[in-house]
Amino acid sequence: MTDIDTRPSLTTDRPPAGGPAPGPETALCELEAVLPGQVLRPGGPGWESARRGWAVNVDQQPLAVVTVQDPEDVVAAVRCAGRHGLSVSTQPVGHGATTALTGTVLLRTGALQDLDVDVERRVARVGAGVKWGTLLAALEPTGLTALAGSSPDPSVVGFTLGGGLSWFSRALGLCAHSTVAFDLVDARGVRRRISAASDPDLFWALRGGGGDFGVVLAVEVALHEAGPLLGGRLLWPLEMARPVLQAFRRITAEAPDELSLWAHLFRFPPLPELPELLRGRAFISVDLTFLGAPAELDGLLAPLRQLPVLVLDTVGRVPLSELGGIAAEPVDPMPTQEYSELLRTLDAATVDRLVDAAGAGVELPLAVVQIRHLGGALARATTEDGPNGAVPEEYSVFCLGVPVAPGLPEAIDAAFDTVRAALGEQRAGRAFFNFLGHESDLGSTFSAPARERLRRVKAETDPSGLFRSNRPV
Ligand SMILES: Cc1cc2nc3c(=O)[nH]c(=O)nc-3n(C[C@H](O)[C@H](O)[C@H](O)COP(=O)(O)OP(=O)(O)OC[C@H]3O[C@@H](n4cnc5c(N)ncnc54)[C@H](O)[C@@H]3O)c2cc1C
């Protein structure tokens, strides 16, 4: 273990004599004294938006929200909460919002924007508030990349603590498996640099086990050769779902690790802000990235491109800063209901059932049914790489509904059941941490031995349960 900042608490050790009543009130008064203007309580101005995650229908009810400005603020908040027996949660953006943080002091870490790219060492040190879009834009001139996912909006730290399934994971593994070290405030309020050499068990837990072990101030991620990145979207009317998904299945069964294909069944609402081509219509798309040569990609995509009624083909060179544009996911907060599951494989019969259940002609209140191809480096990982270990499942499904009207929450849940029934025996009964539904727990993602090891690390590093992640171990 390396202590890199052991300065004393910025607060007094005890609340002042004759001060406010003991309990949370005392703690919050002390926090307000130490971090003036940075602590927001229920009912205060802006409380409703401050307590919300990205999925606005998740009813997060923290005790208070603290907007930290620098690492010293984090140290002060953790020490104060620890002295008073309160729990601390961290949420930079809120894509992973759950109700687990009810009753905690919620730290907003968006202001921790340190970013240092060391091209020589091929390592980026990324502060807890830095979003993927910012990191990718900084990496673009270097020819190097980190293992980004589909959206530019999540923080690099939040994404990585949950494993981080990247566009490039088939070639290079989970983002968490490319981490070098974490700069963290531990349960004693001490700032430490955690690496495989300094704290092997804690480092292992942080590589995908979530935010239950401290407040991460920054992560150091290994950078990889980006080469000439190719990618884009092929789009057909949803009526083409059957031949497109069958071709997707055949290509992915043989694809090189450098190729990542994700299929989407989209139902776009009739919103004026959508492009006219998409507004109020339903489509099947195959989105992709490729780290190999353009000529090779043309051959790989030929079975898709020869299918009729291709209405859009944007495949070409993609600047790294525009990686998030391929899947073009929404970034504004909205209500969502989500279901995700790993799939053992995708055979022809499962594709047929899925198209019967979710294809054209079916009324289904799901904006997206997405299938991501896995395999490659994901399957070759080991249990020592982090709690995910190897991922033998070949695909992952993710469904999203937008419950904006009465009755829709129930209808969306019923639609998830319809999709589950269609996937049948290919369902693996677990999902990636970052894709778990709002109320799922770690029993739905990690193996029993991995969960046991996570609990051991938690007991050793945070015996009083000071930290509470969105999916507590
Ligand atoms: C549109 C969209 C696309 C997505 N695409 C992908 C994808 O391609 N691949 C993928 O893997 N995931 C993906 N996700 C899921 C996303 O990566 C996770 O939900 C991730 O947690 C979101 O990051 P965030 O910054 O919003 O985290 P938040 O929701 O703000 O935080 C999530 C949790 O992370 C922990 N945490 C965050 N920061 C810290 C910190 N500094 N210290 C300690 N703990 C911390 C906390 O436990 C917190 O509860 C996507 C989500 C959305 C909405």
The ligand as an ORCA input file, in Angstrom:
! r2SCAN-3c Opt
* xyz 0 1
  C     -26.310      5.470    -23.413
  C     -25.471      4.523    -22.592
  C     -24.508      3.731    -23.216
  C     -23.722      2.857    -22.473
  N     -22.793      2.080    -23.113
  C     -22.018      1.258    -22.400
  C     -21.013      0.461    -23.034
  O     -20.837      0.501    -24.249
  N     -20.274     -0.351    -22.257
  C     -20.424     -0.405    -20.901
  O     -19.691     -1.139    -20.238
  N     -21.355      0.333    -20.287
  C     -22.154      1.145    -20.999
  N     -23.110      1.881    -20.365
  C     -23.263      1.747    -18.918
  C     -22.355      2.736    -18.179
  O     -21.019      2.533    -18.521
  C     -22.482      2.525    -16.674
  O     -23.803      2.786    -16.293
  C     -21.503      3.440    -15.916
  O     -21.595      3.195    -14.541
  C     -21.891      4.844    -16.200
  O     -20.910      5.760    -15.865
  P     -21.352      7.078    -15.127
  O     -20.189      7.966    -15.200
  O     -22.656      7.581    -15.622
  O     -21.505      6.444    -13.692
  P     -22.535      6.804    -12.528
  O     -23.866      6.281    -12.832
  O     -22.426      8.231    -12.219
  O     -21.903      5.894    -11.391
  C     -22.098      4.502    -11.426
  C     -21.445      3.871    -10.247
  O     -20.039      3.849    -10.457
  C     -19.378      4.026     -9.211
  N     -18.506      5.192     -9.345
  C     -18.517      6.117    -10.314
  N     -17.521      6.982    -10.130
  C     -16.878      6.597     -9.017
  C     -15.757      7.090     -8.303
  N     -15.088      8.169     -8.717
  N     -15.369      6.444     -7.193
  C     -16.032      5.359     -6.756
  N     -17.092      4.847     -7.379
  C     -17.513      5.466     -8.508
  C     -20.423      4.229     -8.165
  O     -20.643      3.009     -7.506
  C     -21.648      4.612     -8.951
  O     -22.836      4.217     -8.326
  C     -23.896      2.761    -21.080
  C     -24.869      3.545    -20.447
  C     -25.654      4.417    -21.199
  C     -26.711      5.222    -20.508
*
